[in-house]
Amino acid sequence: MPISTISMDESLAMLKQFKKEVMNELKAPADLSRDQVLEIYRKMALIREFDTNVKTLWKQNFIYGLAHSYLGAEAVAVGACAALKKGDYITSTHRGHGHVIAMGGDVNKMMSELMGKADGYCRGKGGSMHIASVDDGMLGATGIVGSGMPIAVGSALSAQVLKKDNVTICFHGDGGTNQGVWHESINLAAAWKLPVIFLCENNQWAISLNYAKATGNPVVADRAVGYGIPGLTIDGFNPFAVYGAVRDAVARARKGDGPSLIEARYYRYIGHFVADDERYRDTSTNNPWREEMDPIKRIQEYLISSSTASTEEVERIYSSAKKEVDAAIKHAKKAPEPSADTLWDGLYSPEFMKKYGGD
């Protein structure tokens, strides 16, 4: 194995710093009912089971192209989207499965899309990195780092022009924060006071490079001051911390006070994508983060210790999520392949195809 880009001592030091500066105790806010809290847990479990299976299915050649797991980030998407209402929108990244589920997406359509089947969200043409569900408010995942920024700004601008109180959350990774379009988008949104929340999912790794080695200041939220907007760093392993921060930012945006920058910091303790062998780091350095910060484990412990749910109910909810994903896999494997006559559908307008498409 090549020399690791991070030592165990460095990983433990990062974890210690995270606990001291970022970590929050799980505690459901008063404005969430018991049913809403359990729904947050259910969606997190659904994401965990869905993306746990993706790598296996990819290895078995059921999924084509690349796929990126959302495992470990479940608290971010679910916590954030719990603060939205019907009519709000999100933009996503190359790691978008969790975002679709958090917005209430259909796992049957999702799994079919990943397997390139005709009944997928994009009829099998989007796959893992370009999945979209506009009816659910999910404007689309994208494989180009940072490219969701201007789409989110456009969505927010449309709400402002049409005098609607809808907001848009722009999910993006730490790797996108050094893209020019990141700065341009936030600057424009701030200048025009657009109803958009820029939510950075800072997993501290951009493929093989630790984020702290790619920027002079590793605190993404500090950049907000340059645009005159609020900036906040939160515990990305804690769905209630994410919910509270996004809820307040959404309320601010709906009032016309403009955008916010939220950095949900967590740690990518898995490979960047399904084929990543992590040769750039000693994988044992991931273990302390997985063992101590895993969001599924943390919320399960909270639900039981707070008497929000019994151990049996917690296990039953997770088991139900697993069965739902297992059923989605069976569904997608049996789903029909797209027919050849749909090859050009969605690529050009019907008018263009009628005029130039020929046979």
C-alpha positions as CSV (number, residue, x, y, z in Angstrom):
1,M,0.0,0.0,0.0
2,P,1.3,3.5,-0.8
3,I,2.0,5.9,2.0
4,S,-1.3,7.0,3.4
5,T,-2.3,10.6,3.1
6,I,-3.6,10.5,6.7
7,S,-2.2,8.7,9.7
8,M,-4.3,7.2,12.5
9,D,-3.0,9.9,14.8
10,E,-4.2,12.6,12.4
11,S,-7.6,10.9,12.0
12,L,-8.0,10.7,15.8
13,A,-7.0,14.3,16.2
14,M,-9.6,15.3,13.6
15,L,-12.2,13.3,15.4
16,K,-11.3,14.9,18.7
17,Q,-11.5,18.4,17.2
18,F,-14.9,17.5,15.6
19,K,-16.3,16.4,19.0
20,K,-15.1,19.6,20.6
21,E,-16.1,22.1,18.0
22,V,-18.9,20.7,15.9
23,M,-20.6,17.7,17.6
24,N,-24.0,18.2,19.2
25,E,-26.0,15.9,21.4
26,L,-29.0,14.4,19.6
27,K,-32.2,16.0,20.9
28,A,-35.4,16.3,18.8
29,P,-36.6,19.9,18.7
30,A,-40.0,20.7,20.2
31,D,-41.5,21.5,16.9
32,L,-41.1,18.0,15.6
33,S,-43.8,15.4,16.6
34,R,-42.9,11.9,17.6
35,D,-44.2,10.7,14.2
36,Q,-42.0,13.2,12.4
37,V,-39.0,12.1,14.4
38,L,-39.7,8.4,13.5
39,E,-40.1,9.4,9.9
40,I,-36.7,11.0,9.9
41,Y,-35.3,7.7,11.2
42,R,-37.2,5.7,8.7
43,K,-35.9,7.7,5.8
44,M,-32.3,7.5,7.2
45,A,-32.7,3.7,7.4
46,L,-34.0,3.6,3.9
47,I,-31.0,5.5,2.5
48,R,-28.6,3.3,4.5
49,E,-30.1,0.1,3.1
50,F,-30.5,1.5,-0.4
51,D,-26.9,2.6,-0.7
52,T,-25.5,-0.4,1.1
53,N,-26.9,-2.5,-1.7
54,V,-25.7,-0.3,-4.5
55,K,-22.1,-1.4,-4.3
56,T,-23.0,-5.1,-4.3
57,L,-25.3,-4.6,-7.3
58,W,-22.6,-2.6,-9.1
59,K,-20.1,-5.5,-8.6
60,Q,-22.7,-7.9,-9.9
61,N,-23.1,-5.8,-13.1
62,F,-26.7,-4.8,-12.4
63,I,-25.7,-1.1,-12.3
64,Y,-23.8,0.5,-15.1
65,G,-21.4,3.4,-14.9
66,L,-20.3,5.0,-11.7
67,A,-22.2,5.2,-8.5
68,H,-21.5,7.1,-5.3
69,S,-22.9,6.0,-1.9
70,Y,-24.5,8.4,0.5
71,L,-23.8,6.1,3.4
72,G,-22.8,8.1,6.5
73,A,-24.5,11.3,5.3
74,E,-28.0,10.2,5.9
75,A,-28.6,12.8,8.6
76,V,-27.8,15.7,6.3
77,A,-30.3,15.0,3.5
78,V,-33.1,13.8,5.8
79,G,-32.7,16.5,8.4
80,A,-32.5,19.3,5.8
81,C,-35.5,18.1,3.7
82,A,-37.6,17.7,6.8
83,A,-37.6,21.5,7.0
84,L,-39.1,21.9,3.5
85,K,-42.7,22.0,2.3
86,K,-44.4,20.9,-0.9
87,G,-43.3,23.3,-3.6
88,D,-39.8,23.7,-2.3
89,Y,-36.9,22.4,-4.4
90,I,-33.4,21.0,-4.0
91,T,-30.5,20.5,-6.3
92,S,-28.1,17.6,-5.8
93,T,-24.6,16.3,-6.5
94,H,-23.1,13.1,-7.9
95,R,-24.1,11.5,-4.6
96,G,-27.8,12.0,-5.0
97,H,-29.6,8.8,-4.0
98,G,-30.0,10.1,-0.4
99,H,-31.5,13.4,-1.6
100,V,-34.2,11.7,-3.6
101,I,-35.2,9.5,-0.7
102,A,-35.2,12.4,1.7
103,M,-37.6,14.2,-0.6
104,G,-40.0,11.3,-0.6
105,G,-38.8,9.5,-3.8
106,D,-40.0,6.1,-4.9
107,V,-37.2,3.5,-4.3
108,N,-38.7,1.3,-7.0
109,K,-38.2,4.0,-9.6
110,M,-34.8,4.9,-8.1
111,M,-33.5,1.3,-8.3
112,S,-34.9,0.9,-11.8
113,E,-33.1,4.1,-12.9
114,L,-29.8,2.9,-11.5
115,M,-30.2,-0.3,-13.5
116,G,-31.1,1.6,-16.6
117,K,-34.7,0.3,-16.8
118,A,-37.6,1.9,-18.6
119,D,-39.7,2.6,-15.5
120,G,-36.9,4.6,-13.8
121,Y,-37.2,8.2,-12.9
122,C,-35.4,9.2,-16.1
123,R,-36.4,6.1,-18.1
124,G,-33.0,4.6,-17.4
125,K,-31.1,7.4,-19.1
126,G,-30.0,9.3,-16.0
127,G,-28.5,6.5,-13.9
128,S,-26.9,7.1,-10.6
129,M,-25.3,10.5,-11.1
130,H,-28.1,12.2,-13.1
131,I,-31.2,11.0,-11.3
132,A,-34.0,13.6,-11.0
133,S,-37.5,13.7,-9.6
134,V,-39.0,17.1,-10.4
135,D,-42.4,16.2,-9.1
136,D,-40.8,15.4,-5.7
137,G,-38.9,18.7,-5.8
138,M,-35.6,17.2,-6.7
139,L,-34.3,19.1,-9.7
140,G,-31.5,16.6,-10.4
141,A,-28.2,15.2,-9.5
142,T,-25.1,16.0,-11.6
143,G,-21.7,14.6,-12.1
144,I,-20.0,18.0,-12.7
145,V,-18.7,19.3,-9.4
146,G,-20.4,22.5,-8.3
147,S,-22.8,22.6,-11.3
148,G,-25.9,22.5,-9.2
149,M,-25.1,26.0,-7.8
150,P,-26.5,28.1,-10.7
151,I,-29.5,25.8,-11.1
152,A,-30.4,26.4,-7.5
153,V,-30.0,30.1,-8.0
154,G,-32.2,30.0,-11.1
155,S,-34.9,28.1,-9.1
156,A,-34.8,30.7,-6.3
157,L,-34.9,33.5,-8.8
158,S,-38.1,32.0,-10.4
159,A,-39.7,31.9,-7.0
160,Q,-38.8,35.6,-6.4
161,V,-40.0,36.7,-9.8
162,L,-43.3,34.8,-9.5
163,K,-43.7,36.0,-5.9
164,K,-43.9,32.6,-4.5
165,D,-42.6,31.7,-1.0
166,N,-40.8,28.6,-2.2
167,V,-37.2,28.0,-1.3
168,T,-34.4,25.9,-2.8
169,I,-31.7,24.0,-1.0
170,C,-28.5,23.6,-3.0
171,F,-26.7,20.5,-1.7
172,H,-23.0,20.5,-2.7
173,G,-19.8,19.0,-1.4
174,D,-16.6,20.5,0.0
175,G,-14.9,19.8,-3.3
176,G,-17.2,22.2,-5.1
177,T,-16.4,25.2,-2.8
178,N,-13.2,26.0,-4.7
179,Q,-15.1,26.2,-8.1
180,G,-15.6,29.6,-9.5
181,V,-19.3,29.0,-10.0
182,W,-19.6,28.4,-6.3
183,H,-18.6,32.0,-5.5
184,E,-20.4,33.5,-8.4
185,S,-23.7,31.8,-7.4
186,I,-23.5,32.8,-3.8
187,N,-22.6,36.3,-4.6
188,L,-25.5,36.7,-7.0
189,A,-28.0,35.2,-4.6
190,A,-26.7,37.5,-1.8
191,A,-26.9,40.6,-4.0
192,W,-30.5,39.8,-5.1
193,K,-31.6,38.3,-1.7
194,L,-32.8,35.1,-3.3
195,P,-34.6,32.4,-1.3
196,V,-31.8,29.7,-1.5
197,I,-29.9,27.8,1.2
198,F,-26.4,26.7,0.2
199,L,-25.8,23.5,2.1
200,C,-22.3,22.2,2.0
201,E,-22.0,18.5,2.8
202,N,-18.4,18.7,4.0
203,N,-17.2,15.1,4.3
204,Q,-13.6,16.3,4.5
205,W,-12.5,14.4,1.4
206,A,-12.6,15.3,-2.3
207,I,-11.8,11.9,-3.7
208,S,-8.2,11.4,-2.4
209,L,-7.4,14.8,-1.1
210,N,-8.3,15.9,2.5
211,Y,-10.1,19.2,2.3
212,A,-7.8,20.9,4.8
213,K,-5.0,20.5,2.3
214,A,-7.0,22.1,-0.5
215,T,-7.9,25.4,1.2
216,G,-6.3,28.0,3.4
217,N,-9.3,27.9,5.8
218,P,-11.0,24.5,6.2
219,V,-14.1,26.1,7.8
220,V,-16.5,26.5,4.8
221,A,-19.0,28.6,6.8
222,D,-16.4,31.3,7.4
223,R,-16.7,32.3,3.7
224,A,-20.2,33.6,4.3
225,V,-18.9,36.8,5.7
226,G,-17.5,37.7,2.3
227,Y,-21.0,37.8,0.9
228,G,-22.8,39.4,3.8
229,I,-24.9,36.3,4.6
230,P,-25.2,34.1,7.7
231,G,-22.8,31.2,7.9
232,L,-23.0,28.2,10.2
233,T,-21.1,25.0,10.8
234,I,-23.2,22.1,12.1
235,D,-22.9,18.4,13.1
236,G,-23.6,16.5,9.9
237,F,-24.1,13.3,11.8
238,N,-27.0,14.7,13.7
239,P,-30.3,15.0,11.8
240,F,-31.8,17.3,14.4
241,A,-28.9,19.8,14.3
242,V,-29.3,19.9,10.5
243,Y,-33.1,20.3,10.7
244,G,-32.8,23.2,13.2
245,A,-30.2,25.1,11.1
246,V,-32.1,24.6,7.8
247,R,-35.5,25.4,9.4
248,D,-34.2,28.7,10.5
249,A,-32.5,29.4,7.2
250,V,-35.7,28.5,5.3
251,A,-37.7,30.9,7.5
252,R,-35.3,33.6,6.8
253,A,-35.4,33.0,3.0
254,R,-39.2,32.9,3.0
255,K,-39.3,36.3,4.6
256,G,-37.2,37.8,1.8
257,D,-34.0,38.1,3.8
258,G,-31.9,36.1,1.3
259,P,-29.6,33.1,1.3
260,S,-27.6,31.3,4.0
261,L,-24.5,29.2,3.9
262,I,-24.7,26.0,6.1
263,E,-21.7,23.7,6.4
264,A,-22.8,20.2,7.6
265,R,-19.6,18.6,8.5
266,Y,-19.2,14.9,8.7
267,Y,-16.6,12.4,7.5
268,R,-16.5,10.1,4.5
269,Y,-15.5,6.8,6.1
270,I,-16.2,4.8,2.9
271,G,-14.7,5.0,-0.6
272,H,-15.5,8.0,-2.8
273,F,-17.4,5.7,-5.3
274,V,-18.2,2.0,-5.6
275,A,-14.9,1.1,-7.2
276,D,-12.7,3.1,-4.9
277,D,-10.1,0.9,-3.2
278,E,-9.0,3.9,-1.0
279,R,-5.3,3.2,-1.8
280,Y,-4.6,6.9,-0.9
281,R,-5.3,6.3,2.8
282,D,-5.0,3.5,5.4
283,T,-8.7,2.4,5.7
284,S,-8.2,1.6,9.4
285,T,-8.2,5.4,9.9
286,N,-11.9,5.4,9.0
287,N,-12.8,3.1,11.8
288,P,-12.9,5.6,14.7
289,W,-15.3,7.8,12.8
290,R,-17.6,4.9,11.8
291,E,-17.6,3.4,15.3
292,E,-18.2,6.6,17.2
293,M,-20.2,8.9,14.8
294,D,-22.3,6.7,12.6
295,P,-25.6,8.6,12.2
296,I,-27.8,5.5,12.2
297,K,-26.3,4.2,15.4
298,R,-26.6,7.6,17.0
299,I,-30.3,8.1,16.2
300,Q,-31.2,4.5,17.2
301,E,-29.5,5.1,20.6
302,Y,-31.3,8.4,21.0
303,L,-34.7,7.0,20.2
304,I,-34.4,4.3,22.8
305,S,-32.7,6.3,25.5
306,S,-35.2,9.2,25.2
307,S,-38.1,6.7,25.2
308,T,-39.3,8.0,21.9
309,A,-39.5,4.4,20.7
310,S,-38.9,1.0,22.1
311,T,-36.0,-1.2,21.0
312,E,-38.5,-3.4,19.2
313,E,-40.0,-0.5,17.3
314,V,-36.6,0.8,16.3
315,E,-35.7,-2.6,15.0
316,R,-39.1,-3.0,13.2
317,I,-38.7,0.4,11.4
318,Y,-35.2,-0.6,10.2
319,S,-36.4,-4.0,9.1
320,S,-39.3,-2.5,7.2
321,A,-36.8,-0.2,5.4
322,K,-34.6,-3.2,4.5
323,K,-37.6,-5.1,3.1
324,E,-38.7,-2.1,1.0
325,V,-35.2,-1.9,-0.6
326,D,-35.1,-5.7,-1.1
327,A,-38.5,-5.4,-2.9
328,A,-37.1,-2.5,-5.0
329,I,-34.2,-4.6,-6.1
330,K,-36.4,-7.4,-7.2
331,H,-38.7,-5.0,-9.0
332,A,-35.8,-3.4,-10.9
333,K,-34.3,-6.7,-11.9
334,K,-37.6,-7.7,-13.5
335,A,-38.4,-4.2,-15.0
336,P,-38.3,-3.9,-18.8
337,E,-35.4,-2.4,-20.7
338,P,-36.0,0.8,-22.6
339,S,-37.1,0.1,-26.2
340,A,-34.9,1.2,-29.1
341,D,-37.5,3.7,-30.3
342,T,-37.1,5.8,-27.1
343,L,-33.4,6.3,-27.7
344,W,-33.8,10.0,-28.7
345,D,-36.6,10.8,-26.3
346,G,-35.8,13.6,-23.9
347,L,-32.6,14.7,-25.8
348,Y,-34.3,17.1,-28.2
349,S,-37.7,18.8,-28.3
350,P,-40.5,17.1,-30.1
351,E,-40.6,19.9,-32.5
352,F,-36.9,19.5,-33.3
353,M,-37.3,15.8,-33.8
354,K,-40.3,16.2,-36.0
355,K,-38.4,18.6,-38.3
356,Y,-35.0,17.0,-38.3
357,G,-35.3,13.5,-36.8
358,G,-36.3,11.6,-39.9
359,D,-36.6,7.9,-39.3
